[in-house]
Amino acid sequence: MSESRGPWLRGALIGALAAAVYAGTLRNGLVWDDRLTATAPMLGPQPGQWWRPVVMASFAGELALHGGVAAAMHLTNVLLHAAVGILLDRWTLSLGLAPPAALLGALGFTLHPVQSEAVAYVSGRTDVLCALFLLLGFLAWRRASRAADRWAWTTTCLFVLAFGCKEAALLSPLVLFVPRAHPQGAQGPRPALAVIAAIGWAALFSARGLVDLRLGDVGRRLPAMAAMGLDYVCLLVWPAHLHLERFVAVGGWSTAGAVPVVLAALAVVAALVCLAWRTPAGGVLLVLAASTYLPVAGIVPVYPAIADRALFAAEHFLYLPLLGLAPLAASALVSHWPRAARPLGIGLALVVFAGWGVRGMLRVEEWRDEETLFRHTLRYDPPAARVWYNLGNLRLAAGDAAEAARLFEAALQREPGSAAAHLNLGIAFARLGQHEEALRQYAEALRLDPSLAAAFRSSPR
């Protein structure tokens, strides 16, 4: 393989495999939050509690270009994911990883089934686009020679775009402090501009009232944070049970139960630090993984409304940390595997990648439409009410009032104070001819939320 053709062939391989795994998304529709976020106007009020203007701008551009066709929006996600894999290969090569390690790391990142939530879900573009800008920023930083030259400014601008995709990137400038992140090592420029930009964005984000720190509750959440980290480790090693609603209970931990979990999590952290210490560019990769994981680790509640009850452990929270973890594991494999057995190790890695690719294709099918996705999720009996509620709405719209009533009742078992679920359960009972029960549900809905009076007046009797 010639030196000039090598990068192109590596990139073509990564892109082709990403396309092979995720081509099925082009047959999928818009699901879950896609109907709110991916079709929201750029200048209108943004749905949800997060402020991600760069992602919203990308959605607005697609709306203007093709009217929000689902296949086209999925294609954009697939292309962006492939581009992230290619850039990860280029960046880790520039850090000094051996070519096989860089390629294996990029393939592991691209093909791991846990990435399916970010890629197959149009709204998951927040993670994919954020990763793209971060890697471009890291590559630009390697060309900076002074703290405020054009490449330092380019790095900062790319980081600001990453912040505008997802706030989990706000700690990523820490990567630039690791000497290996720059060709000049410890003598390289200092990333003052990027740090100032991160602080400014965090202040702006906080000023908009979009963050609830609750740092005083960290001690109470600590066992759940440790359990969440261990669950993620298991998911990365054996990605068999992938589903939409993953939660870890905050309460109910005894000392005897919490201490082993916290110690096991600390042991995993220690093992990663030791591995990074003995692996080329390991420090850079581990700091990247840690800096993008900590914002979603439960230190700051991602969903403050349930922070006292559960931590949300979404699969797409691993997308950014895998930018560091996948190359770190690959570099360790190539560096520490006995030289005589290295072909065997790489061969085993390729077998694993093939299995991951098949699992990813199957997961793509589970995102085909909302009913398929929700029914798959209910197999895991999620503790949150929203999947039961949303599937009930789908069945109600399809005319299956009996099934809708069952689903709304299941939602109310998990969230008895949901006025919307009581209202829709009343509608289902009314369609079933159970008018007295319908009136009881309407009354409860009005008691919980008097603003629903208009919906009550227009509902079927």
N, C-alpha and C positions, 0 to 999 in steps of 0.2 A: 504494500500500500504506500503510494508516494506521499510525501509530506504535504503537498498542496491538496491532494484529493482526500486525505485522511479525515479532516474535520467534516467535509461534506458527506462522506460515506457514513460516518458516525451519526451525524445529524439526520441523515435520511433513514437510518435504521431506527433511531429513537422515534422519529415522526411516524414512520410506517407502523411500528408496533402500537403507538398510541392510537393511531387511526383504526387499526384492526380491532383493538379492544373496545373503543368507544364509538365506532361507526353506527352501532345500533341505536344510539341516542337520537339519531336523525329521524327515527320513526316515532319517537316519544313526543308527548304533548307537554304543555305547561302544567306544573303541579304545585301544590302547597302554596308557598309565598310568591311563586312566579307570577301569579295573576295580579299581585299587588306591586311587587318591586320591579319586575321586568317590563311591566307595561305602564308604570307610573310616569307622568310627564316630568321632564327635568326641572321645570320652573314651578311645579305645583308642590304641595306639601308632601314630604317624603314619608312613606309608611314605616312603622316600627320605631324603636327607640334609638336606632343608630343613624349616624350622619356619615354617608359614604358617597360624596358627590362625584367622584371619578367613575365609580361603577354606574351610578345613575346616569352620568353623561354617556357612557357606552351603551346603556339600554336605550336612552333617548335617540342616540345616533342610529341604532338599529330600527327603532320605531319609524324614524324619518325615512330610512333607506328602503325598508321592505314591509313596514307595517306591523312588525312584531311576529313574523312567521316563526312558529316554534322550531321547525327544522333548521332554519337559518341561525336562530339564536343558539341552538345546540351545537351547530357547526362551529360557531365562534368559540364556544367553550372548548371544544376538542382541539381546535387550532392553537388556542392560547396554552392549553395544557401541553401540547407537543412542543411548543416554543419554550415553555419553562423547562422541560426535560432537556432540550438541546442547550439552552443557556447554562443549565446546571453542569452539564458535561464540560462546556467551555470554561466556566469559572473554576471548577475543581481542577481542571488541567492546569490553569494558570497558577493555582495555589501550589502546584508541585506534586499532585497525586499521580501515580503511575497511570498510563493510559488505560490499562485494563480496569484499574480501580475506579477511575473517573467514569468510564463507560458503564461498569456494573452499578455504580451508585446512581447514575442518571436513569438507567433502566429500572432499578429497584424503585426509585421514586416514581417513575412514570407508570409502572405496571402494578404497584401494590393496590390490592382491591379497596383498601380503606380510602383511597383517593376518589372512589366512584361517587361519593356524596357531593364533593366539590365540582366534579366534572359533569355528571349526569343531571345535576340540578342546576337549572339556569341561574338561579339566585346564588348558587355556590361560586359564581364568578368572582365574588369578593376575594376569596382566597387565591384563586388562580391569577387574577390580574395583579393582586398585591405581590405575589411571588415573582411575577414577570418584572415588575418595576424594581423590586429589591435586587434581583440578580443583575439587572442592567446597572443599578447603582453600584453594586460591588465591583463589577467589571470596569466601570468608569473610574472608580477610586484607585484602581491599580495603575491608572495613567496619570493620576494627579502628582505633581511634584512640589506644590506648595499648598498651604492651608486654604488659600482663596484664589487659586488659579481657575481656569475655565473648566477643568475636569472636576475640581472640587465643587464648583457651582453646579455642574451637571449632575454630580452625585447627589447633591442636596435636593435639586429639583426632582430627580427620580424618586428620592425618598419621600418627598412631599406627596407625589402622586401615589406612592404606596400607602402612605398614611390616609390618603383620601379614598383608598379602597377598603382598608380595614385597620382599625385602631390597634390591633394586636401587633402591628409593625413598629409601634412607637419606641420599643427598646432596641430595635435592630441596629441603630448606629453604634451600639456597644461592640458589634463585630469589628468595626473599623479600628478599635483600639488594640485588637490582638495583632502583634507584630507581623505575623505571617499573612495578614490580610493585604499588606502592601509589599511590593517587590523590594523596597528599601528597608523593610523590617522596622526595628525600633527607631531608626533614623528617618522614617517616613513622616509625612505631614500629619498634623493633628486634625481630626474631623470636627473642628469647632462649629462649622456651618451646619453640618448635619445634626449635631446635638442641639444647637439653638433652634433649628427648624422643628425638631421633635418636641422640645419644651413648649415652643409657641403653639404647635398644633394641639398638644395636650391641654394647654390653657384655654384655647378656643373651644375644644371639645367639652371641657368642664364648664365653661361659661354658658354653653348652650343647655346645661342641665341634663346632659346625656349620660352622666356617670354617677354611680352611687358607690363610694369607696368601701364603706363599712369595714374599715381595717380593724376596728376594735373586735370584730367577730371572727378574726382569722383563727384564733386559738380554738374556737368551737368548731370551725370548719376543717381543722387540720386533719382529723382522721378520714373525713370524706375526701379531702384533697389527696391524701396518700392512697386511698382505695381507688380513686379515679386514675391516678398515675399507674397503679398496678394493672388496672383494667385495660388501660391503653397499651401497656407492654404486652399483655396477653393477646390483645387484638392485633398488634403488629406481628407477633410471632405466629399466631394462628387465626387468620382473618375469616373465621367460619360464620360467625353470627353477626352479620351486618344488618342494622335496622335504624330507623329514623329517630326514635326517641330513647336516648340513653340517659339515665339519671343515676346519681349516687346519693343515698340518703344522708343528710347532715346529722340528724338526731339519732338517738337510740344506741350510741356507742358506749359500751362499758370500758373501763380501764383495761381489763383483761383482753378485750377484743381490739381496742385501738392501738395499744403498744406494739403488738407484733406487726400490724399493718404499717404503722409509721416506720418501724425499724426495717421492714422489708423494702419500703420505698427508699429509705436512706441508703440501703445496700445497693439498690439499682443505681442511684445517683453516684455512689462511690465507684461502682464498677465502670460506669460511663466515663467518669473523670480519669480513672486509671487507663482505660482504653484510649482515650483522647491523648493522654500524656505520652503514650508509646506509639502513636500513629501519626504519620505525616499529615500536617495541617489539621490535626485532631482538635487543637484548641479553637481554631476558627469555626470549625464545623459544630463543635459542641456549644460554643457561645451562641451561634445562630439558632441551634435547636432550642436552647434554654431561653433565649431572649424572645422567641416567638411563642413559646409554650407558656411561660409564666403569666402573661396577661389573661390566659383562658384557663389557668390552673385552679381557679377558685379563690385566689388572693383578693381579687376584685370580682364581685359577683357579676357574671355575664347577664343573668336575668334576676335583677334585685327582687322582683315580686315573689320569687320562690326561694330566695337565698337562705331563709331560715329553715327550709324544709329539705331542699335538694340542690345538688350541683348538676348543671346540664353538661353532659359529657359527649357532645356531638362528635361524630367521626370526622367531619371536615375541620375540626380544631387541630387535627394532626397534619393537615396539608403543609403548612409553613414549617413546623418542626422537622418534617421529613426532608426538607431541603438540606438540613445538617445531618440528620440521623442516617439517612440512606447512604450517602458517600462515606460517612464515618465507618459504618459497618462494612462496606465494600472495601475501603482502604485497609481496615483491620484484617479482613479476610486475605487480601492479596499480600499484605506485609508480613503477617504472622503465620500464615499457613506454610507448612514445610515446602521448600522449593520443589522437591521431587513429587509431592502430591498436589502441587498447585493446579495442574490441569483438571484433576479430579474435583477440587474445590470449585473451580469456575464452572465445570460441568454440572455439579450439583446446584450451583446458583442458577444456571440456565433452566434446569428442570423446575426449580422453585418458581422462576419467572413465568414459565409456561403454565404452571398451575394457577398462579396469580392472574394471568391473562384470562384464562377460562373462567375463573371466579368473578373477575371484573365484568366479563360479558354477561354472565348470569345475573349479576347485580344490576346491570343496565336494564335488563328486562323487568326487574322489579320496580323500576322507575317509569314504566311505560305510560301509566295514567294514574290518576288520583286513587281510584278504587283499588287497583292492583297494589299500589304503594301502601295505602292505609290498611288493607287486609293483611298484607305481609307484616306490617308493623304490629298489628293487634295480636299476632301469634306470640309476641314477646310480652304481652300483658303490660303495656306501659302505664306507669302510675299517674301520668298527666291525663287530663280529660280531653285535650284538644283533638287527638286523632279520632277518638270515639265520636266526638261531637261533629267533626267534619265529615266522617263517613256517614253519620246519621243524616246530615244535610244532603249528601249525595243520594242516599236511598229515598229520602223524602221527595227530592226533585224527580226521581225515577218512578214515583208512584207507589213505592213499597213502604206504606205507612207502618205496618207491623214491625218490619225489621228496623225502620228508623226509630220507632218508639223504644225498642230493645236497646239500641245503641245510645240514645239519649239518656235512658235510665242508667246505663253503664257509665256514661260521662258524669252523671250526677252522683253516683257512688264515689267517684274520685274527687269531685268538686261540687259539693251540695249547694254552694252559694252562687252557682252560675245562673244568672237570670236568663241569659240567652238560651241555655239548655232547657230550663223550665218552660220558656215560651215555645220553643220548637217542639218539645214533648207535648205541650198542649195542642199544638197544631196537628201533630200526628194522631193524638187521641181523637180530636175532632173529625179527622178524615176517616177514622175507624168507627165513628158513630158513638164514641164513648164521651158524651158531651159533659156529663157531670165531672168526670175526671179531668177533662180538658179545662173546665172552668177553674178547678182547683189549681192546676198548673199555671194558668194565666194569673190567678190571684197571687200565687207565690212569686211569679216573675215580676209583677207590679210591686210587690212588697220589697223585693230586693233591688229593683231599679224602676222607680216611678216614671222615668223618661220613656219607658217602653209602652206608655199608654196609647200612643199613636199606632204602634204595631199591633197592640191588643185589639183596637177598634177595627183594624182592617183585616184581622185574621178570620178564618172560617169558623162559623159557629156550628 
